[in-house]
């Protein structure tokens, strides 16, 4: 169970709570997540609810990449990077407002071009079923 101010926010297994948080509080409390307010999420999803996307669920592609019908995408610019050993954490300023953090595993291909990516325009893609629609 996850408690907030003495009240139960959500009950479930660790996997259920991590993968399917029901509220902004739970999404932010359990692990790292991107929470986009309804006004930022609406142009992406077409729905007026806040959303959460886990950083490890997001793919970063060239600006002109297209996703499948089962994907959402958002365009932006890489404005910050932090090398963390096994991963690099990227902060992307979205064209529609807000910011998304994503993690990319440092494979040989990824680490050779890391510094060339600052300021680069990118398209972020993630599966629709990885988009968590939240209540406040």
Secondary structure, DSSP 8 states (H G I E B T S, - for coil): -EEETTEEEE-S-HHHHHHT--BHHHHHHSS--EEE-HHHHHHHHSSSS-EEE-GGG-EEEETT----TTEEEEEEEEEEEEE-SSEEEEEEEETTSSEEEEEEE--HHHHHTGGGGTT-EEEEEEEGGG-EE-B-
